[in-house]
């Protein structure tokens, strides 16, 4: 079964709806306030255009290798303010290995990224901030430095330490305090059983054979929802 959400209804009666094309891509979404967003895709199923009901249009263009190149927002000043978007073009730049190296925003802000030969991100920089990263021989993050000068020889440094099996053991913070880390990889490795689903919450618990319990709670406000039947 596809199990895609078609409608959701709040206790007060407000309803949101979802529409899909034959490929299973979402083509429209009407929210609880009655505002509709339409989605358009290219022949590779990549999103290329989003149209909002308040005359905000977002066009996305790609590089020949399939990376996002430009995101162009078109809207009136009032519509942009209402949608919380900046009109103009956001440009993305990549190196020869298709790693993101720079983003230029419509308001002239920018952010740059630098990488080492192993593919680790070693620096993030804006016009007023610079952060450097170092890694150990196993390509695990070792230090993060908030640079205080151009050469980054000064700055607040955070150090990550690992135990012999490779799990994070401790974090030494820039303020001279340290945090001991508890390995939780076993949580991801164990299957989880759904304990309860109700209108007031959603909780999962690790199976009883686990030594500890992981609980994730979600305060639900959804009164009801429907899904398509699909095939299968």
The 8 nearest C-alpha neighbors of each residue, nearest first, counted from 0:
[[1, 229, 231, 230, 2, 228, 227, 3],
 [0, 2, 229, 3, 228, 230, 227, 231],
 [1, 3, 226, 0, 227, 228, 4, 229],
 [4, 2, 226, 1, 227, 5, 229, 228],
 [3, 5, 226, 6, 225, 2, 17, 227],
 [6, 4, 17, 226, 16, 225, 3, 227],
 [7, 5, 16, 225, 224, 15, 4, 17],
 [6, 8, 224, 15, 14, 223, 225, 16],
 [7, 9, 14, 223, 13, 222, 12, 224],
 [8, 10, 222, 221, 12, 13, 11, 14],
 [11, 9, 222, 12, 8, 221, 13, 220],
 [12, 10, 9, 13, 8, 222, 14, 221],
 [11, 13, 9, 10, 8, 14, 222, 31],
 [14, 12, 9, 31, 8, 11, 15, 10],
 [15, 13, 8, 31, 7, 12, 9, 16],
 [14, 16, 30, 31, 7, 29, 6, 8],
 [15, 17, 6, 29, 5, 28, 14, 7],
 [16, 18, 28, 5, 27, 6, 29, 4],
 [19, 17, 27, 26, 25, 28, 5, 16],
 [20, 18, 25, 26, 24, 23, 21, 17],
 [19, 21, 23, 22, 24, 26, 25, 18],
 [22, 20, 23, 19, 24, 25, 26, 18],
 [23, 21, 20, 24, 19, 44, 25, 26],
 [22, 24, 20, 21, 19, 25, 3, 1],
 [25, 23, 19, 20, 22, 26, 21, 44],
 [24, 26, 19, 18, 27, 23, 20, 38],
 [27, 25, 38, 19, 18, 37, 24, 20],
 [28, 26, 37, 18, 36, 17, 25, 38],
 [27, 29, 17, 36, 35, 16, 30, 18],
 [28, 30, 35, 16, 34, 15, 33, 36],
 [31, 29, 15, 33, 32, 34, 28, 35],
 [30, 32, 15, 14, 13, 33, 29, 34],
 [33, 31, 30, 34, 13, 29, 15, 14],
 [32, 34, 30, 31, 29, 35, 15, 14],
 [35, 33, 29, 30, 32, 52, 36, 31],
 [36, 34, 29, 52, 28, 51, 33, 30],
 [35, 37, 51, 28, 27, 50, 52, 29],
 [38, 36, 27, 50, 26, 49, 51, 35],
 [37, 39, 26, 49, 27, 48, 50, 36],
 [40, 38, 48, 46, 47, 49, 26, 37],
 [41, 39, 46, 45, 47, 44, 42, 48],
 [40, 42, 44, 43, 45, 47, 46, 39],
 [41, 43, 44, 40, 45, 46, 47, 39],
 [42, 44, 41, 45, 40, 46, 65, 47],
 [45, 43, 40, 41, 42, 46, 24, 22],
 [44, 46, 40, 43, 41, 47, 42, 39],
 [47, 45, 40, 39, 48, 44, 41, 59],
 [46, 48, 59, 40, 58, 39, 45, 41],
 [49, 47, 58, 39, 57, 46, 38, 59],
 [50, 48, 38, 57, 37, 56, 39, 58],
 [49, 51, 56, 37, 36, 55, 57, 48],
 [52, 50, 36, 55, 53, 54, 35, 56],
 [51, 53, 35, 54, 34, 36, 50, 55],
 [52, 54, 51, 55, 78, 34, 82, 50],
 [55, 53, 52, 51, 74, 56, 78, 50],
 [54, 56, 74, 51, 53, 73, 50, 78],
 [57, 55, 50, 73, 49, 72, 51, 54],
 [56, 58, 72, 49, 48, 71, 73, 50],
 [59, 57, 48, 71, 47, 70, 49, 56],
 [60, 58, 70, 47, 69, 48, 71, 57],
 [61, 59, 69, 68, 67, 47, 70, 58],
 [62, 60, 67, 68, 66, 65, 63, 69],
 [61, 63, 65, 66, 64, 68, 67, 60],
 [64, 62, 65, 61, 66, 68, 67, 60],
 [65, 63, 62, 66, 61, 97, 67, 68],
 [64, 66, 62, 63, 61, 67, 68, 45],
 [67, 65, 62, 61, 64, 68, 63, 97],
 [66, 68, 61, 69, 60, 62, 65, 91],
 [69, 67, 61, 91, 62, 60, 90, 66],
 [70, 68, 90, 60, 89, 59, 67, 91],
 [71, 69, 59, 89, 88, 58, 60, 72],
 [70, 72, 88, 58, 87, 57, 69, 89],
 [73, 71, 57, 86, 87, 56, 88, 74],
 [74, 72, 56, 86, 55, 57, 71, 87],
 [75, 73, 55, 79, 78, 54, 86, 76],
 [74, 76, 78, 77, 79, 73, 55, 54],
 [77, 75, 79, 78, 80, 74, 86, 81],
 [76, 78, 80, 75, 79, 81, 74, 82],
 [79, 77, 81, 75, 80, 76, 74, 53],
 [80, 78, 84, 82, 76, 81, 77, 74],
 [79, 81, 83, 77, 78, 82, 76, 84],
 [80, 82, 78, 79, 83, 77, 84, 53],
 [83, 81, 79, 84, 80, 78, 55, 53],
 [82, 84, 80, 81, 79, 85, 78, 77],
 [85, 83, 79, 82, 86, 80, 72, 81],
 [84, 86, 79, 87, 72, 83, 105, 106],
 [87, 85, 72, 73, 74, 84, 79, 105],
 [86, 88, 105, 72, 71, 85, 73, 89],
 [87, 89, 71, 105, 70, 90, 69, 72],
 [88, 90, 104, 70, 69, 103, 105, 71],
 [91, 89, 69, 103, 102, 68, 88, 70],
 [92, 90, 102, 68, 101, 69, 103, 67],
 [91, 93, 101, 100, 99, 102, 90, 68],
 [94, 92, 99, 100, 97, 98, 95, 91],
 [93, 95, 97, 96, 98, 100, 99, 92],
 [96, 94, 97, 93, 98, 99, 100, 92],
 [97, 95, 94, 98, 93, 99, 118, 116],
 [98, 96, 93, 94, 95, 99, 66, 64],
 [99, 97, 93, 94, 96, 100, 95, 114],
 [98, 100, 93, 92, 101, 97, 112, 94],
 [101, 99, 112, 93, 111, 92, 98, 113],
 [102, 100, 111, 92, 110, 91, 112, 99],
 [101, 103, 91, 110, 109, 90, 92, 104],
 [102, 104, 109, 90, 89, 108, 101, 107],
 [103, 105, 89, 108, 107, 106, 109, 102],
 [106, 104, 87, 107, 88, 89, 103, 86],
 [105, 107, 104, 108, 85, 87, 103, 109],
 [108, 106, 105, 104, 109, 103, 89, 102],
 [107, 109, 104, 106, 103, 110, 105, 126],
 [110, 108, 103, 102, 104, 125, 107, 111],
 [109, 111, 125, 102, 101, 124, 103, 112],
 [112, 110, 101, 124, 100, 123, 125, 102],
 [111, 113, 100, 123, 122, 101, 124, 99],
 [114, 112, 122, 121, 120, 100, 123, 111],
 [115, 113, 120, 121, 119, 118, 116, 112],
 [114, 116, 118, 117, 119, 121, 120, 113],
 [117, 115, 118, 114, 119, 120, 96, 121],
 [118, 116, 115, 119, 138, 114, 120, 134],
 [117, 119, 115, 116, 114, 120, 98, 121],
 [120, 118, 114, 115, 117, 121, 138, 116],
 [119, 121, 114, 113, 122, 118, 115, 132],
 [120, 122, 132, 114, 131, 113, 119, 133],
 [123, 121, 131, 113, 130, 112, 120, 132],
 [124, 122, 112, 130, 111, 129, 131, 113],
 [123, 125, 129, 111, 110, 128, 130, 122],
 [126, 124, 110, 128, 127, 109, 129, 111],
 [125, 127, 128, 124, 109, 110, 108, 129],
 [128, 126, 125, 129, 124, 110, 109, 108],
 [129, 127, 125, 124, 126, 130, 146, 145],
 [128, 130, 124, 146, 123, 145, 125, 131],
 [129, 131, 145, 123, 144, 122, 146, 124],
 [130, 132, 122, 144, 121, 143, 123, 145],
 [133, 131, 121, 143, 142, 122, 144, 130],
 [132, 134, 142, 141, 140, 121, 143, 131],
 [135, 133, 140, 141, 138, 139, 136, 142],
 [134, 136, 138, 137, 139, 141, 140, 133],
 [135, 137, 138, 134, 139, 141, 140, 133],
 [136, 138, 135, 139, 134, 140, 165, 141],
 [139, 137, 134, 135, 136, 140, 119, 117],
 [140, 138, 134, 135, 137, 141, 136, 133],
 [139, 141, 134, 133, 142, 138, 135, 159],
 [142, 140, 134, 159, 133, 158, 135, 139],
 [141, 143, 158, 133, 157, 132, 159, 140],
 [142, 144, 132, 157, 156, 131, 158, 133],
 [145, 143, 156, 131, 130, 155, 146, 154],
 [144, 146, 130, 155, 154, 129, 156, 147],
 [147, 145, 154, 151, 129, 148, 144, 130],
 [146, 148, 154, 153, 151, 145, 149, 155],
 [149, 147, 151, 150, 146, 153, 152, 154],
 [148, 150, 151, 147, 146, 152, 129, 153],
 [149, 151, 152, 148, 153, 146, 147, 154],
 [150, 152, 146, 148, 153, 149, 147, 154],
 [153, 151, 150, 148, 154, 146, 147, 149],
 [154, 152, 151, 147, 146, 148, 155, 150],
 [153, 155, 146, 147, 145, 144, 156, 151],
 [154, 156, 173, 145, 144, 146, 157, 153],
 [155, 157, 144, 173, 143, 154, 145, 158],
 [156, 158, 172, 143, 173, 142, 171, 144],
 [157, 159, 142, 171, 141, 170, 156, 172],
 [160, 158, 170, 141, 142, 169, 171, 140],
 [161, 159, 169, 168, 167, 170, 158, 141],
 [162, 160, 167, 168, 166, 165, 163, 159],
 [161, 163, 165, 168, 164, 166, 167, 160],
 [164, 162, 165, 161, 166, 168, 167, 160],
 [165, 163, 162, 166, 161, 167, 168, 182],
 [164, 166, 162, 163, 161, 167, 168, 139],
 [167, 165, 161, 162, 164, 168, 182, 163],
 [168, 166, 161, 169, 160, 180, 162, 165],
 [169, 167, 161, 180, 162, 160, 179, 166],
 [170, 168, 179, 180, 160, 178, 167, 159],
 [169, 171, 159, 178, 177, 158, 172, 160],
 [172, 170, 177, 158, 157, 176, 159, 178],
 [173, 171, 157, 176, 174, 175, 177, 170],
 [172, 174, 156, 155, 157, 175, 171, 176],
 [173, 175, 172, 176, 155, 171, 177, 156],
 [176, 174, 173, 172, 177, 171, 157, 156],
 [177, 175, 172, 174, 171, 178, 173, 170],
 [178, 176, 171, 170, 172, 179, 175, 169],
 [179, 177, 170, 169, 180, 171, 176, 172],
 [178, 180, 169, 168, 170, 177, 181, 167],
 [179, 181, 168, 169, 167, 178, 182, 170],
 [182, 180, 183, 179, 168, 167, 169, 166],
 [183, 181, 184, 166, 180, 167, 185, 168],
 [184, 182, 185, 186, 181, 187, 166, 180],
 [183, 185, 186, 187, 182, 188, 166, 189],
 [186, 184, 188, 183, 187, 189, 182, 209],
 [187, 185, 184, 188, 189, 183, 205, 213],
 [186, 188, 185, 184, 189, 190, 183, 191],
 [189, 187, 185, 186, 190, 184, 191, 183],
 [190, 188, 186, 187, 185, 191, 205, 206],
 [189, 191, 188, 192, 205, 206, 187, 186],
 [190, 192, 205, 206, 204, 189, 193, 203],
 [193, 191, 204, 194, 206, 205, 203, 190],
 [192, 194, 203, 195, 191, 204, 202, 196],
 [195, 193, 203, 202, 192, 204, 196, 201],
 [194, 196, 202, 193, 201, 197, 203, 200],
 [197, 195, 201, 200, 202, 194, 198, 193],
 [198, 196, 199, 200, 201, 195, 219, 202],
 [197, 199, 219, 200, 222, 221, 220, 196],
 [200, 198, 219, 197, 218, 220, 201, 217],
 [201, 199, 218, 217, 219, 197, 198, 216],
 [200, 202, 196, 217, 216, 195, 197, 203],
 [203, 201, 216, 215, 195, 194, 214, 200],
 [202, 204, 193, 194, 214, 215, 192, 191],
 [205, 203, 214, 213, 192, 212, 194, 191],
 [204, 206, 191, 212, 213, 192, 207, 209],
 [205, 207, 208, 209, 191, 192, 204, 190],
 [208, 206, 209, 205, 210, 212, 204, 211],
 [209, 207, 206, 210, 205, 211, 189, 212],
 [210, 208, 207, 211, 206, 205, 212, 189],
 [211, 209, 208, 212, 207, 205, 206, 185],
 [212, 210, 209, 213, 205, 207, 208, 186],
 [211, 213, 205, 204, 214, 210, 209, 206],
 [214, 212, 204, 205, 215, 211, 203, 186],
 [213, 215, 204, 203, 202, 216, 212, 205],
 [216, 214, 202, 203, 213, 217, 201, 204],
 [217, 215, 202, 201, 200, 214, 218, 203],
 [216, 218, 201, 200, 219, 215, 202, 199],
 [219, 217, 200, 199, 216, 220, 201, 198],
 [218, 220, 199, 200, 221, 198, 217, 201],
 [219, 221, 222, 218, 9, 198, 199, 10],
 [222, 220, 9, 219, 223, 8, 198, 10],
 [221, 223, 9, 10, 8, 220, 198, 224],
 [224, 222, 8, 221, 7, 9, 225, 10],
 [223, 225, 7, 6, 8, 226, 222, 4],
 [224, 226, 6, 5, 4, 7, 227, 223],
 [227, 225, 4, 5, 3, 2, 228, 224],
 [226, 228, 2, 229, 3, 5, 1, 4],
 [229, 227, 0, 2, 226, 1, 230, 3],
 [230, 228, 1, 0, 227, 2, 231, 3],
 [231, 229, 0, 1, 228, 227, 2, 3],
 [230, 0, 229, 1, 228, 2, 227, 3]]
